[in-house]
Amino acid sequence: MIRFRRDVLFIGMLILLLAGTVSADELFIPGAVTADDLLNDAIAGDTTATGVRIDSNRVYVLERGGIYFVNTTIRNDGWPINIKAQAGDGARPVIYAVVNPVSGSDPGDLFRIKGDIMLKDLTIVGFLEADPEGIASIGNSVVRTDAAGYDIVIDGCLLTQCRGQFVRTQSAARVVKITNCIFANMGDLGRSNFGAGKGVDFRDTSCDLAIFLNNTFVNFQDRIIRHRSSTAAIKNLIFDHNTLVNGMSYHGTLALGWVGNKVQITNNLFVDTFIAGQDTDMVRQSEFDECGEVDAYGFAKMTWISSVPNDSTSWTVAGNCYTVSSAVQSFYDEVSVTDNAFQGEGDPLTAHIAGKSGVQAFVKEALELGNRPEPMVAMARWYRKPQSQGGVGKTKATDNFNRATDDYDRRKWQYFADTLDCSYPTTADAYTYLLQSK
């Protein structure tokens, strides 16, 4: 694996701090028996008669195979939220965001934090998928910060179904560490637009250390990382050994904004991740502007990965592979017939980042994954279709959205837990390339 060669001590100390939290009392919460058994009530009620937390370092342990419901945002103020699956074998506990019968609304954000949060070995679903009308209440986020300086640690989890993003640092985070996770079904045009459907939205805030390691991101409308109009930097970023599958990448894939000491993007696989393509679409281009680079027509250049350029950040971008399926390539070819400005798959990197990397950052190979959702070609065609013909004419309008014909291949959580297979033949050049890049 390619590693940073400087500032290792700083990063190592942050990771040790994450691992060195005080051992806490565990509280086992069994799965719900009725719809009135709410996880938010169990956590909010873990207090004395005067409202003081019984144990501010409590670890909530959920039953493997258990079902849990949240109908009100779970909040902490100065104490950590720590939720994990019980030890042993069996399916991960499943947490559903559900409608609150009093407010008539979904929780919006599952967790609003003024303290650290640690989630481990959980499945979290943004609405009750068994309800055919459930998607009307799809949640906005899983985690949103309400105060600065805290850590977000998510490991071994499946997060699926959000209309906005799974993590949003409205206030600056110290550490965002996401490992061994699946993030799926990001975005819903029934309740939002193409500018939503993200993995992690850093907004304009700082982050000391962001780690994305050994994750799968599948079905995303917009960016996996968004950091825009930055007032401070993501100081250190590691994005390593991740698989990205099936993305429109409406405003980009990794939009890093202002970055600081180090950026490492290594050993990742990108599969149909820029389906909307490199275009002269002014609506999309409005958020590709921060790199300062322009296309042949003098407008903001669309690339998968971008940043606000500077001369101090140390970049390592290497060992990455990408593939474009025949279905997506056919879409690119189809559009190019009538739009000479359309550039199909486009450039992975801005010229600034490519110049800083100094090595071959990406290789392309035709690969077939074991089992994946269908590419977002229907949605991409609908986006370009004129409004008079039932499309949106390359705008963010959603009035003509027909879920049956225009949505992406939205699968239920069980598919991502049991059937999704992002493997490819070990005889592929990409397999050897990624192996040699470690």
ChimeraX attribute file (.defattr): number of C-alpha atoms within 10 A of each C-alpha:
attribute: neighborCount
match mode: 1-to-1
recipient: residues
	/A:1	13
	/A:2	15
	/A:3	12
	/A:4	16
	/A:5	9
	/A:6	11
	/A:7	11
	/A:8	10
	/A:9	10
	/A:10	12
	/A:11	14
	/A:12	11
	/A:13	11
	/A:14	15
	/A:15	14
	/A:16	10
	/A:17	9
	/A:18	16
	/A:19	9
	/A:20	9
	/A:21	9
	/A:22	7
	/A:23	9
	/A:24	13
	/A:25	12
	/A:26	15
	/A:27	15
	/A:28	15
	/A:29	17
	/A:30	17
	/A:31	20
	/A:32	15
	/A:33	11
	/A:34	10
	/A:35	11
	/A:36	11
	/A:37	16
	/A:38	20
	/A:39	24
	/A:40	18
	/A:41	15
	/A:42	12
	/A:43	18
	/A:44	13
	/A:45	14
	/A:46	16
	/A:47	14
	/A:48	10
	/A:49	9
	/A:50	6
	/A:51	10
	/A:52	11
	/A:53	16
	/A:54	12
	/A:55	15
	/A:56	16
	/A:57	17
	/A:58	20
	/A:59	19
	/A:60	21
	/A:61	19
	/A:62	26
	/A:63	21
	/A:64	21
	/A:65	16
	/A:66	18
	/A:67	22
	/A:68	26
	/A:69	25
	/A:70	25
	/A:71	24
	/A:72	22
	/A:73	17
	/A:74	19
	/A:75	21
	/A:76	18
	/A:77	13
	/A:78	12
	/A:79	17
	/A:80	21
	/A:81	24
	/A:82	18
	/A:83	21
	/A:84	24
	/A:85	27
	/A:86	20
	/A:87	11
	/A:88	7
	/A:89	9
	/A:90	12
	/A:91	16
	/A:92	24
	/A:93	24
	/A:94	23
	/A:95	24
	/A:96	21
	/A:97	26
	/A:98	26
	/A:99	22
	/A:100	13
	/A:101	9
	/A:102	7
	/A:103	10
	/A:104	11
	/A:105	15
	/A:106	23
	/A:107	25
	/A:108	23
	/A:109	25
	/A:110	26
	/A:111	23
	/A:112	21
	/A:113	27
	/A:114	22
	/A:115	21
	/A:116	22
	/A:117	22
	/A:118	17
	/A:119	19
	/A:120	21
	/A:121	23
	/A:122	24
	/A:123	25
	/A:124	23
	/A:125	25
	/A:126	30
	/A:127	26
	/A:128	19
	/A:129	16
	/A:130	9
	/A:131	9
	/A:132	8
	/A:133	10
	/A:134	14
	/A:135	19
	/A:136	13
	/A:137	22
	/A:138	27
	/A:139	29
	/A:140	28
	/A:141	27
	/A:142	25
	/A:143	21
	/A:144	24
	/A:145	26
	/A:146	20
	/A:147	17
	/A:148	18
	/A:149	16
	/A:150	23
	/A:151	25
	/A:152	25
	/A:153	18
	/A:154	23
	/A:155	20
	/A:156	20
	/A:157	24
	/A:158	24
	/A:159	26
	/A:160	25
	/A:161	32
	/A:162	30
	/A:163	27
	/A:164	30
	/A:165	30
	/A:166	28
	/A:167	22
	/A:168	25
	/A:169	25
	/A:170	17
	/A:171	21
	/A:172	24
	/A:173	26
	/A:174	20
	/A:175	23
	/A:176	23
	/A:177	19
	/A:178	22
	/A:179	21
	/A:180	18
	/A:181	23
	/A:182	23
	/A:183	25
	/A:184	28
	/A:185	30
	/A:186	29
	/A:187	31
	/A:188	26
	/A:189	22
	/A:190	18
	/A:191	16
	/A:192	16
	/A:193	18
	/A:194	24
	/A:195	19
	/A:196	24
	/A:197	33
	/A:198	31
	/A:199	30
	/A:200	23
	/A:201	26
	/A:202	27
	/A:203	19
	/A:204	21
	/A:205	21
	/A:206	26
	/A:207	26
	/A:208	21
	/A:209	21
	/A:210	21
	/A:211	17
	/A:212	20
	/A:213	20
	/A:214	19
	/A:215	23
	/A:216	22
	/A:217	23
	/A:218	28
	/A:219	31
	/A:220	31
	/A:221	35
	/A:222	29
	/A:223	30
	/A:224	25
	/A:225	21
	/A:226	22
	/A:227	26
	/A:228	20
	/A:229	13
	/A:230	18
	/A:231	12
	/A:232	16
	/A:233	21
	/A:234	27
	/A:235	18
	/A:236	23
	/A:237	22
	/A:238	19
	/A:239	20
	/A:240	26
	/A:241	23
	/A:242	23
	/A:243	22
	/A:244	24
	/A:245	26
	/A:246	28
	/A:247	29
	/A:248	27
	/A:249	28
	/A:250	27
	/A:251	25
	/A:252	30
	/A:253	27
	/A:254	23
	/A:255	26
	/A:256	26
	/A:257	26
	/A:258	25
	/A:259	24
	/A:260	19
	/A:261	16
	/A:262	20
	/A:263	21
	/A:264	20
	/A:265	22
	/A:266	26
	/A:267	27
	/A:268	24
	/A:269	25
	/A:270	22
	/A:271	26
	/A:272	27
	/A:273	31
	/A:274	30
	/A:275	26
	/A:276	31
	/A:277	27
	/A:278	24
	/A:279	21
	/A:280	21
	/A:281	18
	/A:282	13
	/A:283	14
	/A:284	23
	/A:285	19
	/A:286	14
	/A:287	19
	/A:288	26
	/A:289	17
	/A:290	20
	/A:291	25
	/A:292	15
	/A:293	18
	/A:294	15
	/A:295	13
	/A:296	9
	/A:297	9
	/A:298	9
	/A:299	17
	/A:300	23
	/A:301	25
	/A:302	31
	/A:303	26
	/A:304	23
	/A:305	21
	/A:306	27
	/A:307	22
	/A:308	20
	/A:309	18
	/A:310	13
	/A:311	7
	/A:312	10
	/A:313	17
	/A:314	19
	/A:315	19
	/A:316	22
	/A:317	24
	/A:318	23
	/A:319	26
	/A:320	24
	/A:321	22
	/A:322	21
	/A:323	19
	/A:324	23
	/A:325	16
	/A:326	13
	/A:327	13
	/A:328	23
	/A:329	16
	/A:330	14
	/A:331	19
	/A:332	20
	/A:333	14
	/A:334	13
	/A:335	18
	/A:336	14
	/A:337	9
	/A:338	9
	/A:339	12
	/A:340	10
	/A:341	15
	/A:342	19
	/A:343	17
	/A:344	22
	/A:345	21
	/A:346	17
	/A:347	16
	/A:348	21
	/A:349	20
	/A:350	20
	/A:351	15
	/A:352	17
	/A:353	23
	/A:354	16
	/A:355	11
	/A:356	14
	/A:357	18
	/A:358	12
	/A:359	12
	/A:360	11
	/A:361	19
	/A:362	19
	/A:363	15
	/A:364	15
	/A:365	15
	/A:366	13
	/A:367	17
	/A:368	17
	/A:369	14
	/A:370	12
	/A:371	13
	/A:372	20
	/A:373	17
	/A:374	14
	/A:375	24
	/A:376	26
	/A:377	23
	/A:378	15
	/A:379	22
	/A:380	22
	/A:381	19
	/A:382	22
	/A:383	24
	/A:384	16
	/A:385	15
	/A:386	14
	/A:387	16
	/A:388	9
	/A:389	10
	/A:390	14
	/A:391	23
	/A:392	20
	/A:393	16
	/A:394	18
	/A:395	17
	/A:396	15
	/A:397	16
	/A:398	16
	/A:399	12
	/A:400	16
	/A:401	18
	/A:402	14
	/A:403	12
	/A:404	7
	/A:405	11
	/A:406	19
	/A:407	19
	/A:408	26
	/A:409	18
	/A:410	18
	/A:411	17
	/A:412	15
	/A:413	20
	/A:414	10
	/A:415	14
	/A:416	21
	/A:417	15
	/A:418	9
	/A:419	12
	/A:420	16
	/A:421	14
	/A:422	17
	/A:423	14
	/A:424	14
	/A:425	12
	/A:426	9
	/A:427	8
	/A:428	13
	/A:429	16
	/A:430	24
	/A:431	14
	/A:432	11
	/A:433	15
	/A:434	19
	/A:435	12
	/A:436	11
	/A:437	13
	/A:438	14
